Amino acid sequence: MPRTLTHLADGRELIYFDTALTQRRPEGDSRRIAPRSDVPQLRHDPLADEWVVIAGHRMDRTFLPAADDCPLCPSREGHLTEIPCPDYEVVVFENRFPSFTGSGDSLIYGGEGLFETRPAAGRCEVVCFTSDHDGSFARLDAARARLVIEAWADRTAELSALPGIAQVFVFENRGEAIGVTMRHPHGQIYAYPFVTPTTRAHLTSVRRYREETGRNLYDDLVRAELDDGRRVVLESQHWVAFVPFAARWPVEVHLYPRRRVPDLAALSPEVRDDLAEAYLDLLRRGDAFFGIPLPYIAAWHQAPVREQRDDAALHLELFSVQRAVDKLKYLAGSESAMGAFVNDREPESIAQRLREGGGA
């Protein structure tokens, strides 16, 4: 897999991933862009014991540009974009409006008393799956999907090695109903300077379960869903997808490798090959659910960089706020304020409908 590193006009890194064996000669970025001086800040919430990012410069980020003004399309005469070339397969670059940026020791604190602060050191990257502005991940062929997976694994390994990084999160937001601000098909990667609250909560449960049973909770959950069978959506040689027993969302499905690994970088080549097919199948079933392009969040849960890696399990959570063709699920009082979810659709019926989609 050829991998070509170059730099944008303001110094940000950009990496091309190609299937062709010929070495790419990257075009230079001739735009005039001043390096951003704003540094986001972390503030600690002592009640929740969570870090919150304060990033005022993100108010200026691009919002739903017209197709002919898209910053993620290839550059052309009269329209220079974030990708200074006439075409590309898969490209990854540092976000121009990052939530985390710069290097730093994750243990450096500031502030006084209850008002703890520190720099939001880390990295945010954009992953463009295709140069086709009107495309989608579900419409990629298996070879292109496999190249995206290779890019995810590459970035997971490199970002995990950066000083102060505690966790790497690979994800895609699709659809304006989810909050997407650029329609061009793309995903993102966050390298956090802390372990996220969701991962901390999951691993606390995993640790407690191991103390009580001597077994791994992720392994037992996958085994139990396979034994039950009612919520299983698809199975392949190396992967299994199911709707969780306590699904929170009107469309929700989880995808696990049959053999537990900590992150995408740990997947073997044959398991990555199988993932390309299984993931495309799952996304196409999602689009068939209501017969419309499904707005979704595709969230890859990966092990923290330096703790509980032997207990953690790489897996995908794919979920949507779409609850009917013309209706959305809004997170109102119970969900937003109390974190107590109410799902109007039974998980077994979600699974049946996804199975019936048949990957069409």
C-alpha positions as CSV (number, residue, x, y, z in Angstrom):
1,M,0.0,0.0,0.0
2,P,1.7,3.2,-1.1
3,R,1.6,5.9,1.5
4,T,2.7,9.4,0.6
5,L,3.2,12.2,3.2
6,T,3.1,15.8,2.3
7,H,2.3,19.1,3.9
8,L,-0.4,21.8,3.4
9,A,0.4,25.5,3.1
10,D,0.0,26.1,6.9
11,G,2.2,23.1,7.8
12,R,-0.5,20.5,8.5
13,E,0.3,17.0,7.5
14,L,-1.6,15.3,4.6
15,I,-1.2,11.6,3.7
16,Y,-2.3,9.9,0.5
17,F,-3.2,6.2,0.6
18,D,-3.2,4.5,-2.8
19,T,-3.8,1.0,-4.2
20,A,-1.5,1.5,-7.2
21,L,2.2,0.5,-6.6
22,T,3.5,3.6,-8.4
23,Q,4.8,6.4,-6.1
24,R,2.5,9.4,-6.0
25,R,4.1,12.8,-6.6
26,P,2.0,15.2,-4.5
27,E,1.1,18.6,-5.8
28,G,2.2,21.6,-3.7
29,D,-0.5,23.6,-1.8
30,S,-0.3,27.1,-3.2
31,R,-2.9,28.6,-0.9
32,R,-2.1,31.4,1.6
33,I,-3.1,30.0,5.0
34,A,-1.7,31.4,8.2
35,P,-1.0,28.7,10.9
36,R,-3.7,28.8,13.5
37,S,-2.5,30.2,16.8
38,D,-5.6,29.3,18.9
39,V,-5.0,26.5,21.3
40,P,-8.1,24.7,22.7
41,Q,-8.3,24.1,26.4
42,L,-9.4,21.3,28.6
43,R,-11.5,22.1,31.7
44,H,-12.3,19.5,34.4
45,D,-15.9,18.9,35.5
46,P,-15.3,17.7,39.1
47,L,-18.9,16.3,39.5
48,A,-18.7,14.1,36.5
49,D,-15.0,13.6,36.7
50,E,-14.8,14.4,33.0
51,W,-12.7,16.7,30.8
52,V,-14.6,19.2,28.5
53,V,-12.9,20.8,25.5
54,I,-13.2,24.6,25.1
55,A,-12.4,25.4,21.5
56,G,-13.8,28.8,20.5
57,H,-12.0,28.8,17.1
58,R,-14.3,26.0,15.9
59,M,-17.1,28.6,15.6
60,D,-15.4,29.6,12.3
61,R,-15.4,26.1,10.8
62,T,-16.9,25.4,7.4
63,F,-20.7,24.9,7.4
64,L,-22.5,23.0,4.6
65,P,-20.7,24.6,1.6
66,A,-22.1,24.2,-1.9
67,A,-20.8,21.3,-3.9
68,D,-18.7,23.5,-6.2
69,D,-17.1,25.1,-3.1
70,C,-16.4,21.9,-1.2
71,P,-13.0,21.8,0.7
72,L,-12.8,18.0,0.5
73,C,-13.1,17.7,-3.2
74,P,-9.9,17.5,-5.3
75,S,-8.3,20.9,-6.2
76,R,-9.1,22.3,-9.7
77,E,-8.3,25.4,-11.6
78,G,-10.0,28.3,-9.8
79,H,-10.8,26.3,-6.7
80,L,-8.0,25.2,-4.4
81,T,-9.1,22.9,-1.6
82,E,-7.6,21.0,1.4
83,I,-6.5,18.3,-1.1
84,P,-4.0,19.8,-3.6
85,C,-4.3,17.2,-6.4
86,P,-6.7,16.6,-9.3
87,D,-7.9,13.2,-7.9
88,Y,-7.3,10.8,-5.0
89,E,-8.4,7.5,-3.5
90,V,-8.1,7.9,0.2
91,V,-6.5,10.9,1.9
92,V,-6.0,11.8,5.6
93,F,-5.0,15.3,6.8
94,E,-4.9,17.3,10.0
95,N,-8.2,19.1,10.7
96,R,-8.0,22.8,10.1
97,F,-10.4,23.4,13.0
98,P,-9.3,20.8,15.6
99,S,-10.7,20.1,19.0
100,F,-7.2,18.9,20.1
101,T,-3.9,20.1,18.8
102,G,-0.2,20.2,19.6
103,S,1.9,17.9,21.8
104,G,2.1,18.0,25.6
105,D,2.3,15.9,28.7
106,S,-1.2,14.7,29.6
107,L,-0.3,15.0,33.3
108,I,0.4,18.8,33.2
109,Y,-2.4,20.6,35.1
110,G,-3.2,24.2,35.7
111,G,-5.8,26.3,37.6
112,E,-6.7,26.4,41.2
113,G,-9.0,24.4,43.4
114,L,-11.9,23.0,41.5
115,F,-11.0,24.9,38.4
116,E,-8.5,22.5,36.8
117,T,-7.3,23.3,33.2
118,R,-4.7,22.0,30.8
119,P,-4.0,22.3,27.1
120,A,-6.2,20.2,24.8
121,A,-3.1,18.5,23.4
122,G,-3.8,15.8,20.8
123,R,-4.6,15.5,17.2
124,C,-7.7,15.6,15.0
125,E,-7.6,14.2,11.5
126,V,-10.1,14.1,8.5
127,V,-10.3,10.9,6.4
128,C,-11.7,11.3,2.9
129,F,-12.9,8.0,1.5
130,T,-13.4,9.1,-2.1
131,S,-13.0,12.1,-4.3
132,D,-16.7,11.6,-5.4
133,H,-18.6,14.4,-3.7
134,D,-21.9,12.6,-4.1
135,G,-20.7,9.2,-3.0
136,S,-20.9,7.4,0.3
137,F,-19.0,4.7,2.2
138,A,-21.8,2.2,1.4
139,R,-21.2,2.7,-2.3
140,L,-17.5,2.0,-2.3
141,D,-16.2,-1.3,-3.7
142,A,-14.5,-3.8,-1.4
143,A,-11.0,-2.7,-2.6
144,R,-11.6,0.9,-1.7
145,A,-13.2,0.0,1.7
146,R,-10.1,-2.2,2.4
147,L,-7.9,0.8,1.6
148,V,-9.8,2.9,4.1
149,I,-9.4,0.2,6.8
150,E,-5.7,0.2,6.1
151,A,-5.6,4.0,6.6
152,W,-7.6,3.6,9.9
153,A,-5.1,1.0,11.1
154,D,-2.1,3.1,10.0
155,R,-3.3,6.2,11.8
156,T,-4.3,4.3,14.9
157,A,-0.8,2.9,15.2
158,E,0.9,6.3,14.5
159,L,-1.3,8.4,16.7
160,S,-1.1,5.9,19.6
161,A,2.7,6.4,19.6
162,L,2.5,10.2,20.1
163,P,3.5,11.5,23.5
164,G,0.5,12.1,25.8
165,I,-2.1,10.3,23.7
166,A,-4.4,8.1,25.8
167,Q,-6.9,6.9,23.3
168,V,-7.6,6.9,19.5
169,F,-11.1,7.2,18.2
170,V,-12.0,6.5,14.6
171,F,-15.5,7.5,13.5
172,E,-17.8,8.7,10.7
173,N,-20.8,11.1,11.0
174,R,-23.1,10.7,8.1
175,G,-26.1,13.0,7.3
176,E,-27.2,16.4,8.3
177,A,-29.6,14.8,10.8
178,I,-26.5,13.7,12.7
179,G,-24.9,17.1,12.6
180,V,-22.6,16.8,9.6
181,T,-21.4,20.2,8.4
182,M,-19.8,19.0,5.2
183,R,-21.7,16.6,2.8
184,H,-18.6,15.1,1.1
185,P,-18.2,11.5,2.4
186,H,-15.6,11.6,5.1
187,G,-14.8,10.4,8.6
188,Q,-12.6,11.6,11.4
189,I,-10.0,10.4,13.9
190,Y,-9.4,11.9,17.3
191,A,-6.3,11.3,19.4
192,Y,-7.4,12.1,23.0
193,P,-5.1,13.1,25.8
194,F,-7.4,11.2,28.2
195,V,-9.5,8.0,28.2
196,T,-13.0,9.0,27.2
197,P,-15.9,8.7,29.7
198,T,-17.7,6.0,27.6
199,T,-14.5,3.8,27.5
200,R,-13.8,4.3,31.2
201,A,-17.4,3.2,32.0
202,H,-17.1,0.1,29.8
203,L,-13.8,-0.9,31.2
204,T,-15.0,-0.5,34.8
205,S,-17.8,-3.0,34.0
206,V,-15.3,-5.3,32.3
207,R,-12.9,-5.2,35.3
208,R,-15.7,-5.9,37.7
209,Y,-17.0,-8.8,35.6
210,R,-13.6,-10.4,35.5
211,E,-13.2,-10.1,39.3
212,E,-16.6,-11.8,39.7
213,T,-16.3,-14.5,37.0
214,G,-12.7,-14.7,35.8
215,R,-14.0,-14.2,32.2
216,N,-14.0,-11.3,29.8
217,L,-17.3,-9.5,29.5
218,Y,-16.9,-8.6,25.8
219,D,-16.3,-12.3,24.9
220,D,-19.3,-13.4,26.9
221,L,-21.6,-10.8,25.4
222,V,-20.7,-11.8,21.8
223,R,-21.1,-15.5,22.7
224,A,-24.5,-14.9,24.4
225,E,-25.8,-13.0,21.4
226,L,-24.7,-15.8,19.0
227,D,-26.3,-18.4,21.3
228,D,-29.6,-16.4,21.5
229,G,-29.6,-15.6,17.8
230,R,-32.6,-13.4,17.7
231,R,-30.6,-10.2,17.4
232,V,-27.8,-11.4,15.1
233,V,-27.8,-9.5,11.8
234,L,-24.9,-11.0,9.9
235,E,-22.0,-13.4,10.3
236,S,-18.9,-13.8,8.3
237,Q,-15.7,-15.9,8.7
238,H,-14.1,-13.3,11.1
239,W,-16.9,-10.9,12.1
240,V,-20.4,-11.0,13.7
241,A,-22.9,-8.2,13.9
242,F,-25.9,-8.0,16.2
243,V,-28.3,-5.5,17.7
244,P,-27.5,-5.3,21.4
245,F,-30.1,-6.6,23.9
246,A,-30.5,-3.1,25.5
247,A,-30.3,-1.1,22.3
248,R,-30.7,2.7,22.9
249,W,-31.3,3.9,19.3
250,P,-34.1,3.2,16.8
251,V,-31.4,1.7,14.5
252,E,-28.4,0.3,16.3
253,V,-26.0,-2.6,15.5
254,H,-22.6,-3.6,16.9
255,L,-19.9,-5.4,14.8
256,Y,-17.2,-7.5,16.6
257,P,-14.3,-9.6,15.4
258,R,-14.7,-13.2,16.4
259,R,-11.3,-13.1,18.0
260,R,-10.9,-10.2,20.5
261,V,-8.2,-7.6,19.6
262,P,-7.5,-4.2,21.2
263,D,-7.6,-2.0,18.1
264,L,-7.7,-1.7,14.3
265,A,-3.9,-1.9,14.1
266,A,-4.0,-5.4,15.6
267,L,-6.2,-6.9,12.9
268,S,-4.5,-9.4,10.6
269,P,-4.6,-8.9,6.8
270,E,-7.2,-11.6,6.3
271,V,-9.5,-10.2,9.1
272,R,-9.2,-6.7,7.4
273,D,-10.1,-8.2,4.1
274,D,-13.2,-9.8,5.7
275,L,-14.1,-6.5,7.5
276,A,-14.3,-4.6,4.2
277,E,-17.0,-7.0,3.0
278,A,-18.9,-7.2,6.3
279,Y,-18.8,-3.5,6.9
280,L,-20.1,-2.7,3.4
281,D,-22.9,-5.3,3.9
282,L,-23.9,-3.7,7.2
283,L,-23.9,-0.1,5.8
284,R,-26.1,-1.2,2.8
285,R,-28.5,-2.9,5.2
286,G,-28.7,0.4,7.1
287,D,-29.6,2.2,3.9
288,A,-32.3,-0.4,3.2
289,F,-33.8,0.0,6.6
290,F,-36.1,2.9,5.7
291,G,-35.2,3.0,2.0
292,I,-33.3,6.3,2.4
293,P,-29.6,7.1,3.0
294,L,-29.4,6.4,6.7
295,P,-27.9,9.2,8.8
296,Y,-25.6,7.4,11.2
297,I,-22.6,7.6,13.6
298,A,-20.1,4.8,13.0
299,A,-18.0,4.6,16.1
300,W,-14.9,2.4,16.4
301,H,-14.3,1.6,20.1
302,Q,-10.6,0.9,20.6
303,A,-8.5,0.1,23.7
304,P,-6.8,2.9,25.6
305,V,-3.1,3.3,24.6
306,R,-1.6,2.5,28.0
307,E,-4.2,0.7,30.2
308,Q,-6.5,-2.4,30.2
309,R,-5.5,-3.3,26.6
310,D,-5.7,-7.0,27.5
311,D,-9.3,-6.5,28.6
312,A,-10.6,-4.2,25.9
313,A,-12.2,-5.3,22.7
314,L,-12.2,-3.5,19.3
315,H,-15.8,-3.2,18.1
316,L,-18.0,-0.9,16.0
317,E,-21.2,0.7,17.2
318,L,-23.3,1.9,14.3
319,F,-26.4,3.9,15.3
320,S,-28.9,6.4,13.9
321,V,-31.4,9.0,15.2
322,Q,-33.8,8.1,12.3
323,R,-36.9,6.5,13.9
324,A,-39.1,6.6,10.8
325,V,-38.8,7.7,7.2
326,D,-39.9,11.2,8.2
327,K,-39.2,11.3,11.9
328,L,-36.1,11.7,14.1
329,K,-35.3,10.7,17.7
330,Y,-34.5,13.8,19.7
331,L,-32.5,13.4,22.9
332,A,-34.7,15.4,25.2
333,G,-35.0,15.5,29.0
334,S,-34.5,11.9,30.1
335,E,-31.7,11.1,27.6
336,S,-29.8,14.5,27.6
337,A,-30.2,15.4,31.2
338,M,-30.2,12.1,33.0
339,G,-28.5,9.7,30.4
340,A,-31.6,7.4,30.8
341,F,-32.6,6.2,27.3
342,V,-36.0,5.2,26.1
343,N,-36.2,3.3,22.8
344,D,-39.5,3.1,20.9
345,R,-38.4,0.1,18.8
346,E,-37.6,-3.4,20.2
347,P,-34.1,-4.6,19.5
348,E,-35.4,-7.9,18.1
349,S,-37.5,-6.0,15.5
350,I,-34.5,-3.8,14.6
351,A,-32.4,-7.0,13.9
352,Q,-35.2,-8.6,11.9
353,R,-35.5,-5.5,9.7
354,L,-31.7,-5.3,9.2
355,R,-31.6,-9.0,8.3
356,E,-34.4,-8.4,5.7
357,G,-32.4,-5.6,4.2
358,G,-30.1,-8.3,2.8
359,G,-27.2,-5.9,2.1
360,A,-29.2,-4.4,-0.7
